[in-house]
Every structure is written in structure tokens, then in C-alpha cells.
Amino acid sequence: MTSPSEDELLLREAEKIAHAVGRMFPGLCEVVLHDLRDPAHAVRAVEGGLSGRAVGDPATELGLARIADPRFPDVLQNYPNRFPDGRPAKSTSIGIRNARGEYVAALCLNLDVSLLGSAAHALTRLARTDEPAPLTESLRARTGAELRALVEDYATERGHTPRSLPAAAKKDLVRSLKERGFLELKNAVPALTDLLGISRASVYNYLR
């Protein structure tokens, strides 16, 4: 029995790669293996079938160019392409040489970017926001410790202790805490009366 030639062994190994890669991205990427020794029937294997080509179909223009010119680049990466039905594609063509430096095969990947474009458009729409809210919103949980720290910082910035703040400043502080959601905390009002040295009635009067 005659042993397979080096060229045939290369084709066999490349065929495994074509099927494995194509099956990893079903419906998204077509992988075509071309046997450049027989340009009239170059397609040796197809996985994905996005272009409608079949085993035994002829080589493409790029395949013929690679056959004609041994100086043709080994790899053409991420070039724009188009499927027969008009869908945009991103393609990569990898030339496979034998020990003599001759091109014997080409492994071509054709990615359907129309699907990715639709997904990108959908994600952009999902991420889009409208007009900003009338106030700045914090999504973190508020705590009693944070309430106390805000009151003390407010007073310190004005050269006071919380209890020594003027009534107008206390009113401004209480309203600000209300707008930021801190008065929804359990025991927030009693905590404020203690911190500011005011009555519960004063807190509610400030909010009117």
C-alpha cells in the first residue's frame, strides 16, 4: 500500500482543524478548507455552510492568486468580505505550505458580522440613558453610621458642632438628608434629634 504523500497528510490534519473550529461557532463562522492542488475542485471541507459552498466547488479569486504567486502572504487577517446573500463578513485566510515551500492548502474562516452588528446595536440601546434625574442618586445602602458622619462633616465644614449649628443650617441639613433618603432609615429621626439637639417636632417642621 502506498503511503499518503506529505501534501495529503497536511490536508488531512487541516481538515480536522476546519471541522473543529467551525463546530465551535455554529451558525456564526464558516470554515472552508481549500485543496490548492486542484483549483477546479478546491473545496475539500466545509463547516458552517454560511456561503452555500460545497465540497468539490472551485477555488475563489484569492485561492487562485495564492496558487499563482508563491510570494502571496501566508496569512490575510480580518479582511472585509460578503456572503452571496449580501450579509457582511470578516474573513481570515491561512495558507498552508509543504516542506518545499509550495502552497498546498488554504484554511479560510468567514465570520458573519451581521449577527454581531445586530447584537451590538441592541446592547447600545440597552445601555442608553435618557435625561438625568433631577437629583443625584446613590444606589448604595444607607446606614446609621453614614448618617452620623454626614451630620458631623456638615457641621465641621461650617466651624460648628452639630448641636451648635444655627437653626437655618439645621433646617438645610435635615432637608438635604431627606432628599438623599436618609430619613427612611429606621430610627433616623431620633438619631437626628440627639445629634442636633432638637425636638422631633422641629425635625418635622424643617421638612414642611
N, C-alpha and C positions, 0 to 999 in steps of 0.2 A: 504494500500500500504506500502510495506517495505521501510524504509529509506535506502539510499545508505550508505554503510559502510565507515568508516574513510579512508580506503585504496583507495576506489573508488573515494572519494572526492579529495584526493591528486592527483590521476591520472588525474581527470578532470581539476583541476587547472593547473597542469603541462602541459597538452595538450594545453591550451591557450598560455602558455609561448612558447612552441615549435613552434607553428604556427606564433606567433607574431615575434619572433626573426628571424626565417627563412625567413619571408617575408620582413624583414628589410634589408637583404643582399641577394637578389635574384641572383642566378647563381654563388654565391661566397661561401655561407655557407650552409651546410646541417644540419638540426636539427632533431634528432631522439629521440622519447620517447619510452623507453622500460618498459613494464609491467613485472617486475621480478617475479611476482606470477605465470606466465605461460611461462617458458623459451622456450617451443617448438613453441610458437606463440607470442613472446615477443614484437615485434614491434607494438606499439599502435598508433603512429602517425609519419609521415614523412613530413618534409617541406624542399624543395630544391631538393631532389632526386638525389644528385650527385653520390651516390654509387649504385643506381639501386635497393635498397631495397624497400620493400612494406609492408604495414600493414599486420600483420599475420606472417611475417618472424621470424625465431628463434633468440634467443639471441646470441650475439658474445661471444668470449672467455672471454673477460673482464666482460661481464654481468654474465656469469656463475661463474666466480671467485668471483664476488661480492655476488652472491646468496649463494655460498658455505661458505663464510667467513665473519661473521658479523664485523670482525676487519678490513676489507678491507677499504682503505682510502675513506672518503666521497667525496673528490674531487681529480681527477687526472687532472692537468692543463697543457695545451700546450705540449702534448707529440707527437712525430712524428708518422705519420700514412701514409697509402697509399690507394687510391681508387682502385677498381678492374682493371681499365684500366692502372694502373701504375702511375697516377698523384700523386705527393706528397701532403700530407695533414697535417694540425696541428689540433690536437683534444683535446677536454676537456670533461671529463665525470663527471657528478654530481650525486651522489647517493641521493635518497630521502627516508628517514626513516619515519615510523609511530610512534605513541606515545609509542610503545613498543620497539622502537629502531631497528626494523627489516627493512631491505631494501625491499621496495615495487616497486620502480621505479628507472630508471636512465635516466637523460636527457643528451644527447650526442651532441656535436657540432663538426662538421668536416669542417674545413676551407680549401678551395682549394688554396694552396700557389703557385701552378704552375702559376696562373694568376698574382699573386703579384711578383713572380720572374721575369716574362717577363716585367712587368711594371718597376721594379727596374732596370733591365738591360737597358731598353730604357731610363730611366731617367739618368743613369750613362753615357750613350752615349751622351745624350743631354748636360750634364754638362761638358763633357770632353773638354779640350782646347788643341791646338797644340803648336808649338813652340812660345815663347814670341815674341811680336813685337820688332822691332829694337830700339824703344824708349818707354819710359813710357807714357801711355796715361791716361789723366784725362777726365772723362765723364761729369764733371760738367760744367755749362755755365761760360764763362769767362766774366769779367766785366771791365769797365774802372778803377774802384776803385782798383780792384785786380792788374791791370797793373801798376798803380802808386805805390802800396805797394811793388810789386816785384822790381821795379826800385830803390826805396828808400832803401829797405833791402839790395839789391846787393851793393849799394854804401856804406851803413853803415858798412857792413861786411868788407869792404876794407879801412875803415877810410876816406871816402870821402863823399861829397855831390854828387848827380847825375851829376851836371854840372862840378864838379872838377875831375871827373874820367878821367884817361888817355885815349887817343884815342883807344888804343888796348882793354882796358876794355869795352869801349862803344861799340866797334865792337862786342866783345864777347857777351855782354848783348843783343844787337839787334838781333843777330843770334839766341840766346837762346830763346828769345821771339817769334821769327818767327817759330822755331821748335815746340813750345808749342801752337801755334795757336793764339797768342795774336795780331798779326798784321792783323788778319782778322776782328778785331773789327772795327766798324765804328769810324772814327777819331783817330785811333790808331797812325798813323804816325804823324799827327800834335801834338798829346799829347806827343809823344817821343821827337820831336824837341824842344818842350817847356821845358820838364823835363831835357833833356840832354844838352840843349843849342847848338844844332847843326842844320844844314840845312836839308831840305827834301832830297836834293841831297846826303848828307852824309849818311842818313839812307839807301838809295838805293845802294850807293857804298859799305856799310858794308855788304849788302846782296849778293853781286856778288861773 
